[in-house]
Amino acid sequence: MRIALTGGGTGGHVYPALEVGRLARDRGAELVYLGSERGMESKVAAANGIEFHGFQAEPLWSLTTVRGWRSLAKLLQARRDARRWLSNHPVDAVFSTGGYSAGPVMAAARSLKIPYVVHEANSVPGRANRMFAKGAKAFTSVFRATATVIPGTIRTGQPIRRELREAAQSKPPSGHPPKILVTGGSQGAAALNEMALSLNVDAAVTLVCGPKNFEALRSRAGSVDLRAFLSADEMAEAYRSASLVIGRSGGSCAEFAAFRLPSVLVPLPTSADDHQRVNAREFSAMRAAVVVEQANPVDFEAAVTGWLIDPERVATARHNLEEWDCPHATADIVNLLLQ
């Protein structure tokens, strides 16, 4: 069986697609990654020995601007190029995690009647995934709330890197003193960095600040364990040893759940359709997170301290995260594709 993976723009799209591809390949499938020439997917595919073919897709900007019309023209050309490529290089199925680079590939697959499966990592589906939900053989999700937007959604959970999933199975009991992990994703988050450096709590703090922020923050780190980034193995160990995580509320929420980590979530204010705030609400509703607004972080330290001083509350959060977590997400999606 030959499967085309697509999805890009950020690691939140690329890495879940890659994880599904890794397991599908282990089960005998041949892989090709179709994406944007400007995104990170080409490098990630090459690092994992996956054939890659790129198209000149880019985010669709406002059509009230010249830039917007140019981006639309590139997307339409990318759709034609993807259709031509798939016509000449047939695949049995397409797996998409969304993002601007996936739209042309899904459009091409639908026009050629190639079955495709769409995966949505956020509670509010992105534009590309909404456009192509109709016609998908399956639409899978991470958050429970997605089913209220896309009827028939199959909640599989998030395909998490196997290094992290394996480490989560051996997470030790929270130690003393407690350890706090602060992460804004692979590129860091300036607002989270500042909030973390302002903390005055009785806990060890590891701050993954992002490569572009590291030098500027190093002189201010003090007792904070400042890291530019963490490899998969290093991130696995950081999660294993953490008592609490502070982060954004994107796809990484599934990683927090895998490690049963209560959290303080700071939604990205500019996330599309405000999806990070909706994600955070789902965790807050099940008493696994406290949500702090980036524009008004006055309660930030109190939110952190609240987790550190209340073990019963932490136990409730861990129990609810265990119920929410989907440890077989990758296998369930691969099974859908192989069917």
Phi, psi and omega per residue, in radians:
M1 nan 2.433 -3.129
R2 -2.018 2.148 -3.071
I3 -2.062 2.332 3.021
A4 -1.723 2.186 3.036
L5 -1.657 2.510 3.045
T6 -2.622 2.726 -3.087
G7 2.424 2.336 -3.112
G8 -3.071 -3.093 -3.045
G9 2.011 -0.788 3.104
T10 -2.463 2.901 3.081
G11 -1.090 -0.458 3.109
G12 -1.095 -0.413 3.035
H13 -1.613 -0.729 -2.983
V14 -1.271 -0.828 -3.001
Y15 -1.188 -0.666 3.025
P16 -1.094 -0.681 3.092
A17 -1.089 -0.728 3.131
L18 -1.108 -0.716 -3.105
E19 -1.136 -0.723 3.061
V20 -1.092 -0.731 3.115
G21 -1.083 -0.688 -3.130
R22 -1.051 -0.788 -3.127
L23 -1.247 -0.686 3.104
A24 -1.069 -0.690 3.110
R25 -1.156 -0.680 3.084
D26 -1.041 -0.487 -3.131
R27 -1.649 0.202 2.996
G28 1.806 0.005 -3.126
A29 -1.364 2.613 2.974
E30 -1.633 2.507 -3.044
L31 -2.119 2.598 2.900
V32 -2.482 2.460 3.115
Y33 -1.871 2.154 3.101
L34 -1.943 2.174 -3.064
G35 -2.757 -2.790 -3.116
S36 -1.613 2.514 3.095
E37 -1.218 -0.378 -3.074
R38 -1.626 -0.168 -3.074
G39 -1.547 -3.091 -3.113
M40 -1.489 -0.155 -2.991
E41 -1.122 -0.538 -3.125
S42 -1.118 -0.738 -3.136
K43 -1.192 -0.708 -3.124
V44 -1.176 -0.725 3.113
A45 -1.091 -0.776 -3.136
A46 -1.089 -0.702 -3.131
A47 -1.130 -0.380 -3.128
N48 -1.905 0.259 3.054
G49 1.166 0.582 -3.133
I50 -1.907 2.286 3.084
E51 -1.007 2.374 -3.103
F52 -2.250 2.429 3.002
H53 -2.343 2.225 -3.038
G54 -1.950 2.725 3.105
F55 -2.280 2.807 -3.039
Q56 -1.508 0.987 3.076
A57 -1.551 2.662 3.036
E58 -2.646 2.878 -3.117
P59 -0.967 2.518 3.113
L60 -1.469 1.895 -3.141
W61 -1.483 3.062 -3.104
S62 -1.002 2.326 -3.132
L63 -1.382 0.112 3.012
T64 -1.530 0.013 -3.122
T65 -2.145 2.781 3.069
V66 -1.092 -0.690 3.119
R67 -1.031 -0.672 3.137
G68 -1.118 -0.759 3.132
W69 -1.175 -0.608 3.088
R70 -1.166 -0.705 3.128
S71 -1.159 -0.653 3.087
L72 -1.105 -0.741 3.120
A73 -1.065 -0.698 3.129
K74 -1.177 -0.671 3.112
L75 -1.133 -0.719 3.118
L76 -1.140 -0.685 3.090
Q77 -1.168 -0.683 3.111
A78 -1.090 -0.652 3.110
R79 -1.136 -0.741 3.096
R80 -1.099 -0.741 -3.132
D81 -1.153 -0.702 3.131
A82 -1.153 -0.690 3.117
R83 -1.122 -0.734 3.128
R84 -1.110 -0.740 -3.107
W85 -1.147 -0.790 -3.122
L86 -1.188 -0.524 3.078
S87 -1.141 -0.615 -3.098
N88 -1.583 -0.289 -3.108
H89 -2.345 1.331 -3.023
P90 -1.025 2.511 3.018
V91 -2.190 2.813 -3.131
D92 -1.548 -0.455 -3.124
A93 -2.788 2.752 3.075
V94 -2.129 2.363 3.032
F95 -2.028 2.144 -3.068
S96 -2.092 2.372 3.015
T97 -1.884 0.160 3.030
G98 1.510 -2.991 -3.043
G99 1.670 2.876 -3.034
Y100 -1.068 -0.537 -3.096
S101 -1.316 -0.299 -3.112
A102 -1.475 -0.469 -3.071
G103 -0.950 -0.922 -3.139
P104 -1.048 -0.617 -3.119
V105 -1.236 -0.752 3.108
M106 -1.138 -0.674 3.103
A107 -1.079 -0.733 3.131
A108 -1.151 -0.755 3.139
A109 -1.082 -0.753 -3.123
R110 -1.126 -0.712 -3.127
S111 -1.196 -0.487 3.139
L112 -1.643 0.052 3.138
K113 1.061 0.619 3.016
I114 -1.530 2.187 -3.132
P115 -1.103 2.435 3.136
Y116 -2.415 2.613 3.105
V117 -2.033 2.326 -3.112
V118 -1.955 2.318 3.092
H119 -2.052 2.316 3.141
E120 -2.044 2.145 -3.064
A121 -1.579 -0.168 -3.111
N122 -2.069 2.820 -3.100
S123 -1.134 -0.643 3.095
V124 -1.788 1.969 -3.066
P125 -1.043 2.512 3.075
G126 -1.213 2.920 -3.039
R127 -1.032 -0.812 -3.111
A128 -1.090 -0.747 -3.132
N129 -1.176 -0.656 3.084
R130 -1.096 -0.707 -3.096
M131 -1.098 -0.611 -3.002
F132 -1.955 0.222 3.078
A133 -1.077 -0.756 3.093
K134 -1.247 2.151 -3.103
G135 1.855 -0.261 3.109
A136 -1.263 2.500 3.060
K137 -1.170 -0.536 3.057
A138 -2.716 2.556 3.064
F139 -2.152 1.999 -3.040
T140 -1.912 2.737 -3.058
S141 -2.503 2.909 3.068
V142 -1.757 -0.846 -3.058
F143 -1.587 2.566 3.124
R144 -1.112 -0.594 -3.042
A145 -1.142 -0.355 -3.085
T146 -1.051 -0.576 -3.104
A147 -1.110 -0.382 3.110
T148 -1.349 -0.276 3.140
V149 -1.740 -0.738 -3.126
I150 -2.042 1.756 3.125
P151 -1.047 2.497 3.131
G152 1.494 0.084 3.113
T153 -1.033 2.416 3.045
I154 -1.790 2.034 -3.132
R155 -1.463 1.796 3.126
T156 -1.704 -0.404 -2.943
G157 1.569 -3.135 -3.039
Q158 -1.663 2.295 2.988
P159 -1.182 1.860 -3.103
I160 -1.717 2.492 3.124
R161 -0.866 2.334 -3.017
R162 -1.075 -0.503 3.093
E163 -1.060 -0.682 3.136
L164 -1.287 -0.756 -3.117
R165 -1.081 -0.717 3.121
E166 -1.150 -0.696 3.127
A167 -1.163 -0.614 -3.121
A168 -1.118 -0.470 -3.134
Q169 -1.236 -0.284 -3.114
S170 -2.127 0.527 -3.134
K171 -1.151 2.173 3.132
P172 -1.326 2.860 3.044
P173 -1.026 2.607 3.137
S174 -1.007 2.335 -3.072
G175 -1.636 3.140 3.093
H176 -2.262 2.297 0.000
P177 -1.234 2.776 -3.138
P178 -1.126 2.711 3.118
K179 -2.107 2.340 -3.132
I180 -1.947 2.259 3.048
L181 -1.852 2.218 3.098
V182 -2.025 2.107 -3.107
T183 -2.468 2.283 3.095
G184 -1.887 0.406 -3.114
G185 1.628 -3.112 -3.025
S186 -1.095 -0.459 -3.141
Q187 -1.763 0.000 -3.111
G188 1.341 3.092 3.105
A189 -2.571 2.019 -3.035
A190 -0.986 -0.721 -3.116
A191 -1.129 -0.739 3.116
L192 -1.146 -0.661 3.119
N193 -1.024 -0.812 -3.127
E194 -1.144 -0.702 3.135
M195 -1.128 -0.709 -3.134
A196 -1.149 -0.723 -3.113
L197 -1.217 -0.327 3.136
S198 -1.528 -0.131 -3.067
L199 -1.137 2.452 3.035
N200 -2.308 1.404 -3.069
V201 -2.331 2.816 -3.133
D202 -1.510 1.293 -3.119
A203 -2.814 2.643 3.009
A204 -1.363 2.412 -3.074
V205 -2.135 2.221 2.973
T206 -1.923 2.173 -3.103
L207 -2.024 2.012 3.041
V208 -1.611 1.739 -2.886
C209 -1.634 -0.233 -3.063
G210 1.674 2.453 -3.068
P211 -0.997 -0.658 -3.064
K212 -1.284 -0.270 -3.096
N213 -1.790 -0.193 -2.929
F214 -1.072 -0.905 -3.056
E215 -1.082 -0.690 -3.105
A216 -1.189 -0.464 -3.068
L217 -1.715 -0.245 -2.987
R218 -1.024 -0.691 -3.105
S219 -1.265 -0.264 -3.103
R220 -1.799 -0.024 -2.964
A221 -1.177 -0.601 -3.111
G222 1.038 -2.179 -3.129
S223 -1.467 -0.062 3.126
V224 -1.253 2.332 3.060
D225 -1.392 1.681 -3.025
L226 -1.562 2.233 3.112
R227 -2.228 2.417 3.079
A228 -1.221 -0.799 3.093
F229 -2.804 2.943 3.116
L230 -2.253 2.386 3.037
S231 -1.187 3.011 -3.139
A232 -1.022 -0.767 -3.138
D233 -1.171 -0.696 3.121
E234 -1.175 -0.688 3.104
M235 -1.146 -0.671 3.100
A236 -1.032 -0.780 -3.137
E237 -1.197 -0.636 3.109
A238 -1.109 -0.747 3.090
Y239 -1.129 -0.743 -3.082
R240 -1.044 -0.685 -3.038
S241 -1.578 -0.123 -3.056
A242 -1.399 2.605 3.018
S243 -1.750 -0.420 -3.027
L244 -2.696 2.546 3.101
V245 -2.167 2.470 3.040
I246 -2.050 2.208 -3.087
G247 -2.898 -3.103 2.985
R248 -1.277 3.093 -3.102
S249 -2.134 0.894 3.042
G250 -1.704 -2.517 -3.112
G251 -1.098 -0.341 3.139
S252 -1.149 -0.265 3.087
C253 -1.001 -0.585 3.123
A254 -1.143 -0.576 3.078
E255 -1.216 -0.700 3.094
F256 -1.031 -0.725 -3.134
A257 -1.179 -0.679 -3.124
A258 -1.045 -0.617 -3.140
F259 -1.660 0.117 3.096
R260 0.990 0.740 -3.078
L261 -1.738 2.062 2.955
P262 -1.081 2.736 -3.002
S263 -2.500 2.770 2.859
V264 -1.942 2.012 -3.038
L265 -1.833 2.330 3.113
V266 -2.106 1.613 -3.071
P267 -1.032 2.480 3.052
L268 -1.198 2.058 -3.043
P269 -1.086 -0.457 -3.064
T270 -1.726 0.217 -3.131
S271 -1.112 2.525 -3.082
A272 -1.020 2.306 -3.137
D273 0.974 0.363 3.125
D274 0.994 0.594 -3.016
H275 -1.145 -0.516 -3.125
Q276 -1.173 -0.590 3.097
R277 -1.194 -0.652 3.111
V278 -1.184 -0.714 3.058
N279 -0.983 -0.837 -3.077
A280 -1.094 -0.622 3.135
R281 -1.086 -0.654 -3.134
E282 -1.111 -0.700 3.103
F283 -1.244 -0.657 3.115
S284 -1.137 -0.709 -3.110
A285 -1.105 -0.506 3.118
M286 -1.706 0.316 3.032
R287 1.015 0.671 3.101
A288 -1.957 -0.088 -3.093
A289 -2.649 2.682 2.931
V290 -1.952 2.296 -3.091
V291 -1.732 2.235 3.101
V292 -2.120 2.269 -3.131
E293 -1.394 2.342 -3.133
Q294 -1.044 -0.629 -3.091
A295 -1.304 -0.257 -3.090
N296 -2.521 1.230 -3.020
P297 -1.494 0.507 -3.045
V298 -1.115 -0.499 -3.100
D299 -1.681 0.217 -3.033
F300 -1.071 -0.928 -3.097
E301 -1.118 -0.644 3.095
A302 -1.128 -0.642 3.119
A303 -1.129 -0.714 3.117
V304 -1.161 -0.865 -3.105
T305 -1.055 -0.620 -3.130
G306 -1.000 -0.657 3.089
W307 -1.265 -0.645 -3.031
L308 -1.229 -0.448 -3.023
I309 -1.836 0.065 -3.030
D310 -2.286 1.480 -3.103
P311 -1.104 -0.540 3.117
E312 -1.166 -0.678 3.095
R313 -1.129 -0.700 3.094
V314 -1.100 -0.727 3.137
A315 -1.087 -0.700 3.088
T316 -1.097 -0.775 3.127
A317 -1.054 -0.796 -3.120
R318 -1.086 -0.713 3.116
H319 -1.103 -0.799 -3.113
N320 -1.192 -0.608 3.074
L321 -1.159 -0.630 3.099
E322 -1.104 -0.686 3.114
E323 -1.209 -0.574 -3.102
W324 -1.376 -0.583 -3.052
D325 -1.096 2.574 3.114
C326 -2.178 1.528 -3.018
P327 -1.182 -0.286 -3.102
H328 -1.862 0.449 -3.054
A329 -1.003 -0.866 -3.077
T330 -1.060 -0.814 -3.128
A331 -1.115 -0.682 -3.127
D332 -1.126 -0.694 3.128
I333 -1.226 -0.723 3.108
V334 -1.065 -0.694 3.108
N335 -1.066 -0.703 3.082
L336 -1.070 -0.736 -3.139
L337 -1.161 -0.755 -3.090
L338 -1.226 -0.371 3.056
Q339 -1.270 nan nan
